[in-house]
Amino acid sequence: MSTTEPKSSTISAVYPAIRQLLDDLEHLILGQRQLLQRMLMALLADGHLLVQGAPGLAKTRAVKLLADHIEGDFQRLQFTPDLLPADLTGSEIYQRDEARFVFQPGPLFHHFLLADEINRAPAKVQSALLEAMAERQISVGSHTYSLPELFLVMATQNPIEQEGTYPLPEAQMDRFLMQVNIDYPNAEDEQAILQLARNESAKGMASIESASLISQQTIFQARKEVLQVFVAPEVEAYMVRLVQCTRHPSQLLPDFDRWIRFGASPRGSIALDKCARAHAWLEGREFVTPEDVQEIAKDALRHRLIMSFDAEASGMNADDYIQALLEKLPAP
């Protein structure tokens, strides 16, 4: 990622604080740079993140440290087959002394929520979480309760082939702004992780108490600046064309219709736009380029595509499909 300073006052007000946050996280979490960048992009775009990867890849640590650097509270919830929707939303508890029901808020009322191994929970629990993500409110009994304005969910899931996991319904997957697939660190990064772990064991995890926390107002201001990032009509048309080609690929790639059952919904176009703006802003630019769109296309679209049986039998996945579209679709 470029460290170039912003070229316009449009993105200069809070940019240094957010860039410093990303740099700080990269020093504390090694070998997962893409995850950290996408996590900040989701925060800036006011969306939610689905992360797929094997256990032990610092997913919990990443969102916990993000919450530690921002004014807000963090809650981790382990999803299990016996989890109930009320375990997320909270429930009304009868107070005998007052002879009335009092609502006890659940984990969803925190600013940062890690939904760990979401694909191990029953469908009703997943629906309760994803409804809260979309509506920013929950209903318990006859009452509706608003969630915090700063509200980020990072859900993790193990690869589907691991025992005891189940795929999320497609309509629920579509509610996530991005799906990020992470892998093991390389040998150099893993050696650095060993050294960092030894230092933290000896001294305790690096404390941020002496550093000033980023206020929620700074995050809200950064979101306004992201929305002001300019998208040229040609780039906007490029994003729409890319999504259209996930539904009707034969317009671009002959015989590719047989590889896909369903393409991305209009939420895919919205996600491309939001993520491309956030990526450009983090790069210190006040405008979106086709390269921004190409950089985030797989993360914004892979979970919105349903591949055909022929594709699965041939070993073609959503990433391969999107890559083929990016190579063939002319950029403005």
C-alpha positions as a Markdown table, in Angstrom:
| # | Residue | x | y | z |
|---|---|---|---|---|
| 1 | Met | 0.0 | 0.0 | 0.0 |
| 2 | Ser | 1.2 | 3.5 | -0.8 |
| 3 | Thr | 2.1 | 5.7 | 2.1 |
| 4 | Thr | 1.6 | 8.9 | 0.0 |
| 5 | Glu | 0.0 | 11.7 | 1.9 |
| 6 | Pro | -3.5 | 12.8 | 0.7 |
| 7 | Lys | -3.4 | 15.1 | -2.2 |
| 8 | Ser | -6.4 | 17.1 | -1.3 |
| 9 | Ser | -8.0 | 18.7 | 1.8 |
| 10 | Thr | -11.0 | 16.6 | 0.9 |
| 11 | Ile | -9.4 | 13.7 | 2.7 |
| 12 | Ser | -7.0 | 15.3 | 5.0 |
| 13 | Ala | -9.0 | 16.0 | 8.2 |
| 14 | Val | -8.8 | 12.5 | 9.8 |
| 15 | Tyr | -6.7 | 10.6 | 7.2 |
| 16 | Pro | -3.4 | 10.7 | 9.3 |
| 17 | Ala | -5.1 | 9.1 | 12.3 |
| 18 | Ile | -6.7 | 6.3 | 10.3 |
| 19 | Arg | -3.4 | 5.6 | 8.4 |
| 20 | Gln | -1.6 | 5.5 | 11.8 |
| 21 | Leu | -4.1 | 3.0 | 13.0 |
| 22 | Leu | -3.5 | 0.7 | 10.1 |
| 23 | Asp | 0.3 | 1.0 | 10.6 |
| 24 | Asp | -0.1 | 0.2 | 14.3 |
| 25 | Leu | -2.2 | -2.9 | 13.6 |
| 26 | Glu | 0.4 | -4.1 | 11.0 |
| 27 | His | 3.1 | -4.0 | 13.7 |
| 28 | Leu | 0.9 | -6.0 | 16.1 |
| 29 | Ile | -0.5 | -8.6 | 13.6 |
| 30 | Leu | 2.0 | -10.0 | 11.2 |
| 31 | Gly | 1.3 | -11.8 | 7.9 |
| 32 | Gln | -2.3 | -10.6 | 7.6 |
| 33 | Arg | -2.0 | -7.3 | 5.9 |
| 34 | Gln | -5.0 | -7.9 | 3.6 |
| 35 | Leu | -7.3 | -8.8 | 6.5 |
| 36 | Leu | -6.3 | -5.6 | 8.4 |
| 37 | Gln | -6.9 | -3.4 | 5.3 |
| 38 | Arg | -10.2 | -5.0 | 4.5 |
| 39 | Met | -11.3 | -4.7 | 8.1 |
| 40 | Leu | -10.6 | -0.9 | 8.1 |
| 41 | Met | -12.4 | -0.6 | 4.7 |
| 42 | Ala | -15.5 | -2.3 | 6.2 |
| 43 | Leu | -15.4 | 0.1 | 9.1 |
| 44 | Leu | -15.0 | 3.1 | 6.7 |
| 45 | Ala | -17.8 | 1.9 | 4.4 |
| 46 | Asp | -20.1 | 1.1 | 7.3 |
| 47 | Gly | -20.4 | -2.5 | 6.3 |
| 48 | His | -19.6 | -5.9 | 7.8 |
| 49 | Leu | -17.0 | -8.5 | 7.1 |
| 50 | Leu | -17.0 | -12.3 | 6.6 |
| 51 | Val | -13.6 | -13.9 | 7.1 |
| 52 | Gln | -12.9 | -17.4 | 6.0 |
| 53 | Gly | -9.7 | -19.2 | 7.1 |
| 54 | Ala | -8.4 | -22.0 | 9.3 |
| 55 | Pro | -8.1 | -21.5 | 13.1 |
| 56 | Gly | -5.1 | -19.7 | 14.5 |
| 57 | Leu | -4.7 | -17.0 | 11.8 |
| 58 | Ala | -5.2 | -14.0 | 14.2 |
| 59 | Lys | -8.9 | -13.3 | 13.2 |
| 60 | Thr | -9.9 | -12.7 | 16.9 |
| 61 | Arg | -6.8 | -10.8 | 17.7 |
| 62 | Ala | -7.3 | -8.5 | 14.7 |
| 63 | Val | -10.8 | -7.3 | 15.6 |
| 64 | Lys | -9.9 | -7.1 | 19.3 |
| 65 | Leu | -7.0 | -4.9 | 18.7 |
| 66 | Leu | -9.1 | -2.7 | 16.3 |
| 67 | Ala | -11.6 | -2.2 | 19.1 |
| 68 | Asp | -8.7 | -1.5 | 21.6 |
| 69 | His | -7.6 | 1.4 | 19.4 |
| 70 | Ile | -11.1 | 3.0 | 19.0 |
| 71 | Glu | -13.5 | 4.4 | 21.5 |
| 72 | Gly | -16.0 | 1.5 | 21.8 |
| 73 | Asp | -16.5 | -1.9 | 23.4 |
| 74 | Phe | -15.8 | -5.4 | 22.0 |
| 75 | Gln | -17.6 | -8.7 | 22.4 |
| 76 | Arg | -16.6 | -12.1 | 21.1 |
| 77 | Leu | -19.3 | -14.7 | 20.8 |
| 78 | Gln | -18.5 | -18.3 | 19.9 |
| 79 | Phe | -21.2 | -19.7 | 17.7 |
| 80 | Thr | -22.2 | -23.3 | 18.6 |
| 81 | Pro | -25.1 | -25.6 | 17.5 |
| 82 | Asp | -27.0 | -25.0 | 20.7 |
| 83 | Leu | -26.9 | -21.2 | 20.5 |
| 84 | Leu | -30.2 | -19.4 | 20.6 |
| 85 | Pro | -31.2 | -16.1 | 19.0 |
| 86 | Ala | -31.8 | -14.6 | 22.5 |
| 87 | Asp | -28.1 | -15.3 | 23.2 |
| 88 | Leu | -27.4 | -12.6 | 20.7 |
| 89 | Thr | -30.2 | -10.1 | 21.0 |
| 90 | Gly | -30.8 | -10.3 | 24.8 |
| 91 | Ser | -34.2 | -11.0 | 26.4 |
| 92 | Glu | -36.7 | -9.6 | 28.8 |
| 93 | Ile | -36.2 | -10.7 | 32.4 |
| 94 | Tyr | -39.0 | -10.6 | 34.9 |
| 95 | Gln | -38.2 | -8.5 | 37.9 |
| 96 | Arg | -40.2 | -9.8 | 40.8 |
| 97 | Asp | -39.6 | -6.8 | 43.0 |
| 98 | Glu | -40.9 | -4.4 | 40.4 |
| 99 | Ala | -43.5 | -6.8 | 39.0 |
| 100 | Arg | -42.4 | -6.1 | 35.4 |
| 101 | Phe | -40.2 | -7.3 | 32.6 |
| 102 | Val | -36.8 | -5.6 | 32.1 |
| 103 | Phe | -34.8 | -5.9 | 28.9 |
| 104 | Gln | -31.3 | -7.2 | 29.3 |
| 105 | Pro | -29.2 | -6.3 | 26.2 |
| 106 | Gly | -27.2 | -9.1 | 24.5 |
| 107 | Pro | -23.8 | -9.1 | 22.7 |
| 108 | Leu | -25.3 | -7.3 | 19.7 |
| 109 | Phe | -25.3 | -4.0 | 21.6 |
| 110 | His | -21.5 | -3.7 | 21.6 |
| 111 | His | -19.7 | -1.6 | 19.0 |
| 112 | Phe | -17.5 | -4.4 | 17.8 |
| 113 | Leu | -18.7 | -8.0 | 17.6 |
| 114 | Leu | -16.7 | -11.0 | 16.6 |
| 115 | Ala | -19.1 | -13.8 | 15.5 |
| 116 | Asp | -16.7 | -16.7 | 15.7 |
| 117 | Glu | -17.3 | -19.7 | 13.5 |
| 118 | Ile | -20.7 | -18.4 | 12.4 |
| 119 | Asn | -21.3 | -21.5 | 10.2 |
| 120 | Arg | -21.5 | -23.7 | 13.2 |
| 121 | Ala | -24.7 | -22.1 | 14.5 |
| 122 | Pro | -28.3 | -22.9 | 13.5 |
| 123 | Ala | -30.1 | -20.8 | 10.8 |
| 124 | Lys | -32.3 | -18.9 | 13.3 |
| 125 | Val | -29.2 | -17.6 | 15.1 |
| 126 | Gln | -27.5 | -16.6 | 11.8 |
| 127 | Ser | -30.8 | -14.8 | 10.8 |
| 128 | Ala | -30.9 | -12.9 | 14.0 |
| 129 | Leu | -27.4 | -11.7 | 13.5 |
| 130 | Leu | -27.7 | -10.7 | 9.9 |
| 131 | Glu | -31.1 | -9.0 | 10.4 |
| 132 | Ala | -29.4 | -6.8 | 13.1 |
| 133 | Met | -26.5 | -6.1 | 10.6 |
| 134 | Ala | -29.0 | -5.0 | 7.9 |
| 135 | Glu | -31.6 | -3.1 | 10.0 |
| 136 | Arg | -29.3 | -1.9 | 12.8 |
| 137 | Gln | -32.1 | -2.8 | 15.3 |
| 138 | Ile | -33.6 | -5.8 | 16.9 |
| 139 | Ser | -37.1 | -6.6 | 18.1 |
| 140 | Val | -37.8 | -8.5 | 21.3 |
| 141 | Gly | -41.4 | -9.0 | 22.1 |
| 142 | Ser | -43.3 | -5.9 | 21.2 |
| 143 | His | -40.3 | -3.6 | 21.5 |
| 144 | Thr | -37.7 | -2.5 | 19.0 |
| 145 | Tyr | -34.2 | -1.5 | 20.2 |
| 146 | Ser | -31.7 | 0.5 | 18.2 |
| 147 | Leu | -28.1 | -0.7 | 17.9 |
| 148 | Pro | -25.1 | 1.6 | 18.3 |
| 149 | Glu | -24.3 | 3.9 | 15.4 |
| 150 | Leu | -20.8 | 2.5 | 15.3 |
| 151 | Phe | -21.5 | -1.2 | 14.8 |
| 152 | Leu | -19.1 | -3.6 | 13.1 |
| 153 | Val | -19.6 | -7.3 | 12.9 |
| 154 | Met | -16.7 | -9.5 | 11.8 |
| 155 | Ala | -17.9 | -13.0 | 11.3 |
| 156 | Thr | -15.5 | -15.9 | 10.8 |
| 157 | Gln | -16.1 | -19.3 | 9.3 |
| 158 | Asn | -14.0 | -22.4 | 8.8 |
| 159 | Pro | -13.7 | -23.8 | 5.3 |
| 160 | Ile | -16.8 | -25.8 | 4.5 |
| 161 | Glu | -14.9 | -29.0 | 4.1 |
| 162 | Gln | -14.1 | -29.1 | 7.8 |
| 163 | Glu | -16.2 | -31.4 | 9.9 |
| 164 | Gly | -19.2 | -29.8 | 11.7 |
| 165 | Thr | -19.6 | -26.7 | 9.5 |
| 166 | Tyr | -22.5 | -25.8 | 7.2 |
| 167 | Pro | -22.7 | -23.2 | 4.4 |
| 168 | Leu | -24.5 | -20.0 | 5.1 |
| 169 | Pro | -27.7 | -19.4 | 3.1 |
| 170 | Glu | -27.0 | -17.4 | 0.0 |
| 171 | Ala | -29.4 | -14.6 | 0.9 |
| 172 | Gln | -27.6 | -14.2 | 4.2 |
| 173 | Met | -24.1 | -14.2 | 2.6 |
| 174 | Asp | -25.3 | -11.3 | 0.5 |
| 175 | Arg | -25.7 | -9.1 | 3.5 |
| 176 | Phe | -21.9 | -9.0 | 4.1 |
| 177 | Leu | -20.0 | -6.2 | 2.5 |
| 178 | Met | -17.0 | -8.4 | 1.8 |
| 179 | Gln | -15.8 | -11.9 | 2.2 |
| 180 | Val | -12.0 | -12.1 | 2.8 |
| 181 | Asn | -10.3 | -15.5 | 2.4 |
| 182 | Ile | -7.0 | -15.6 | 4.4 |
| 183 | Asp | -4.2 | -18.2 | 4.4 |
| 184 | Tyr | -1.2 | -19.1 | 6.5 |
| 185 | Pro | 1.7 | -16.6 | 6.7 |
| 186 | Asn | 4.9 | -17.3 | 4.8 |
| 187 | Ala | 8.0 | -18.5 | 6.5 |
| 188 | Glu | 9.5 | -15.0 | 7.0 |
| 189 | Asp | 6.3 | -13.7 | 8.6 |
| 190 | Glu | 5.9 | -16.8 | 10.8 |
| 191 | Gln | 9.4 | -16.4 | 12.2 |
| 192 | Ala | 8.6 | -12.8 | 13.0 |
| 193 | Ile | 5.4 | -14.0 | 14.7 |
| 194 | Leu | 7.4 | -16.3 | 16.9 |
| 195 | Gln | 9.6 | -13.4 | 18.0 |
| 196 | Leu | 6.6 | -11.2 | 18.6 |
| 197 | Ala | 4.9 | -13.9 | 20.7 |
| 198 | Arg | 8.1 | -14.4 | 22.8 |
| 199 | Asn | 8.3 | -10.6 | 23.5 |
| 200 | Glu | 4.7 | -10.5 | 24.4 |
| 201 | Ser | 5.0 | -13.4 | 26.7 |
| 202 | Ala | 7.9 | -11.8 | 28.5 |
| 203 | Lys | 6.5 | -8.2 | 28.6 |
| 204 | Gly | 2.8 | -8.7 | 28.2 |
| 205 | Met | 0.9 | -7.6 | 25.1 |
| 206 | Ala | 1.8 | -4.1 | 23.9 |
| 207 | Ser | -0.4 | -1.7 | 25.8 |
| 208 | Ile | -2.2 | 1.2 | 24.1 |
| 209 | Glu | -3.2 | 2.9 | 27.2 |
| 210 | Ser | -0.6 | 5.7 | 26.8 |
| 211 | Ala | -1.8 | 6.3 | 23.2 |
| 212 | Ser | -4.9 | 8.4 | 22.5 |
| 213 | Leu | -7.8 | 6.4 | 21.3 |
| 214 | Ile | -9.5 | 7.3 | 18.0 |
| 215 | Ser | -12.9 | 8.8 | 18.8 |
| 216 | Gln | -16.1 | 7.6 | 17.2 |
| 217 | Gln | -16.6 | 11.1 | 15.7 |
| 218 | Thr | -13.3 | 10.6 | 13.9 |
| 219 | Ile | -14.6 | 7.4 | 12.3 |
| 220 | Phe | -17.9 | 9.1 | 11.4 |
| 221 | Gln | -16.0 | 12.0 | 9.8 |
| 222 | Ala | -13.8 | 9.5 | 7.8 |
| 223 | Arg | -17.0 | 7.9 | 6.5 |
| 224 | Lys | -18.2 | 11.2 | 5.3 |
| 225 | Glu | -14.9 | 11.8 | 3.5 |
| 226 | Val | -15.1 | 8.3 | 1.9 |
| 227 | Leu | -18.5 | 9.2 | 0.5 |
| 228 | Gln | -17.0 | 12.3 | -1.0 |
| 229 | Val | -14.4 | 10.3 | -3.0 |
| 230 | Phe | -15.2 | 11.0 | -6.7 |
| 231 | Val | -16.3 | 8.2 | -9.0 |
| 232 | Ala | -16.2 | 9.1 | -12.7 |
| 233 | Pro | -19.2 | 8.0 | -14.7 |
| 234 | Glu | -16.9 | 5.7 | -16.8 |
| 235 | Val | -15.7 | 4.0 | -13.6 |
| 236 | Glu | -19.2 | 3.7 | -12.3 |
| 237 | Ala | -20.3 | 2.1 | -15.6 |
| 238 | Tyr | -17.3 | -0.3 | -15.4 |
| 239 | Met | -18.5 | -1.5 | -11.9 |
| 240 | Val | -22.0 | -2.0 | -13.1 |
| 241 | Arg | -20.8 | -3.8 | -16.3 |
| 242 | Leu | -18.7 | -6.1 | -14.1 |
| 243 | Val | -21.7 | -7.1 | -12.0 |
| 244 | Gln | -23.9 | -7.5 | -15.0 |
| 245 | Cys | -21.3 | -9.9 | -16.5 |
| 246 | Thr | -21.6 | -12.1 | -13.4 |
| 247 | Arg | -25.2 | -12.7 | -14.4 |
| 248 | His | -24.9 | -12.8 | -18.2 |
| 249 | Pro | -21.2 | -13.7 | -18.8 |
| 250 | Ser | -21.8 | -14.8 | -22.4 |
| 251 | Gln | -21.9 | -11.1 | -23.3 |
| 252 | Leu | -18.2 | -11.2 | -22.6 |
| 253 | Leu | -17.0 | -14.8 | -22.4 |
| 254 | Pro | -18.6 | -17.3 | -24.8 |
| 255 | Asp | -20.0 | -20.5 | -23.2 |
| 256 | Phe | -19.3 | -19.1 | -19.7 |
| 257 | Asp | -23.0 | -19.2 | -18.8 |
| 258 | Arg | -22.7 | -22.9 | -18.0 |
| 259 | Trp | -20.3 | -22.1 | -15.2 |
| 260 | Ile | -22.6 | -20.0 | -13.1 |
| 261 | Arg | -26.2 | -20.4 | -11.7 |
| 262 | Phe | -26.7 | -17.0 | -10.1 |
| 263 | Gly | -24.7 | -13.8 | -10.4 |
| 264 | Ala | -24.3 | -10.9 | -7.9 |
| 265 | Ser | -27.4 | -9.0 | -6.8 |
| 266 | Pro | -27.5 | -5.1 | -6.9 |
| 267 | Arg | -25.9 | -5.3 | -3.4 |
| 268 | Gly | -22.8 | -6.4 | -5.3 |
| 269 | Ser | -22.7 | -3.1 | -7.3 |
| 270 | Ile | -23.2 | -1.1 | -4.0 |
| 271 | Ala | -20.4 | -3.1 | -2.3 |
| 272 | Leu | -18.1 | -2.5 | -5.2 |
| 273 | Asp | -18.8 | 1.2 | -5.1 |
| 274 | Lys | -18.4 | 1.5 | -1.3 |
| 275 | Cys | -15.2 | -0.7 | -1.1 |
| 276 | Ala | -13.6 | 1.1 | -4.1 |
| 277 | Arg | -14.1 | 4.5 | -2.5 |
| 278 | Ala | -12.7 | 3.2 | 0.9 |
| 279 | His | -9.7 | 1.7 | -0.9 |
| 280 | Ala | -9.0 | 4.9 | -2.8 |
| 281 | Trp | -9.3 | 7.0 | 0.4 |
| 282 | Leu | -6.9 | 4.7 | 2.3 |
| 283 | Glu | -4.5 | 5.1 | -0.6 |
| 284 | Gly | -4.6 | 8.9 | -0.1 |
| 285 | Arg | -6.6 | 9.7 | -3.3 |
| 286 | Glu | -9.8 | 11.7 | -3.8 |
| 287 | Phe | -10.9 | 9.7 | -6.8 |
| 288 | Val | -11.6 | 6.0 | -7.7 |
| 289 | Thr | -9.6 | 4.3 | -10.4 |
| 290 | Pro | -10.3 | 1.1 | -12.3 |
| 291 | Glu | -7.4 | -0.4 | -10.3 |
| 292 | Asp | -9.3 | 0.2 | -7.0 |
| 293 | Val | -12.3 | -1.7 | -8.4 |
| 294 | Gln | -10.1 | -4.6 | -9.6 |
| 295 | Glu | -8.3 | -4.8 | -6.3 |
| 296 | Ile | -11.4 | -5.3 | -4.2 |
| 297 | Ala | -13.6 | -7.1 | -6.8 |
| 298 | Lys | -13.1 | -10.6 | -5.5 |
| 299 | Asp | -13.7 | -9.7 | -1.9 |
| 300 | Ala | -16.8 | -7.8 | -2.7 |
| 301 | Leu | -18.3 | -10.4 | -5.1 |
| 302 | Arg | -17.0 | -13.9 | -4.4 |
| 303 | His | -19.7 | -14.7 | -1.7 |
| 304 | Arg | -22.5 | -13.4 | -4.0 |
| 305 | Leu | -22.0 | -15.9 | -6.8 |
| 306 | Ile | -23.5 | -19.3 | -6.9 |
| 307 | Met | -21.4 | -21.6 | -9.2 |
| 308 | Ser | -22.9 | -24.4 | -11.2 |
| 309 | Phe | -22.3 | -28.1 | -10.8 |
| 310 | Asp | -20.2 | -28.1 | -13.9 |
| 311 | Ala | -17.9 | -25.4 | -12.4 |
| 312 | Glu | -17.5 | -27.3 | -9.2 |
| 313 | Ala | -16.8 | -30.5 | -11.0 |
| 314 | Ser | -14.2 | -28.7 | -13.1 |
| 315 | Gly | -12.5 | -27.1 | -10.1 |
| 316 | Met | -13.6 | -23.5 | -11.1 |
| 317 | Asn | -14.4 | -21.4 | -8.1 |
| 318 | Ala | -15.8 | -17.9 | -7.8 |
| 319 | Asp | -12.4 | -16.3 | -7.7 |
| 320 | Asp | -11.4 | -17.9 | -11.0 |
| 321 | Tyr | -14.6 | -16.7 | -12.5 |
| 322 | Ile | -14.2 | -13.1 | -11.4 |
| 323 | Gln | -10.6 | -13.1 | -12.5 |
| 324 | Ala | -11.6 | -14.2 | -16.0 |
| 325 | Leu | -14.1 | -11.3 | -16.1 |
| 326 | Leu | -11.5 | -8.8 | -15.0 |
| 327 | Glu | -9.1 | -10.0 | -17.7 |
| 328 | Lys | -11.7 | -9.8 | -20.4 |
| 329 | Leu | -13.7 | -6.7 | -19.5 |
| 330 | Pro | -12.0 | -3.5 | -20.9 |
| 331 | Ala | -11.2 | -1.0 | -18.2 |
| 332 | Pro | -11.9 | 2.7 | -18.8 |
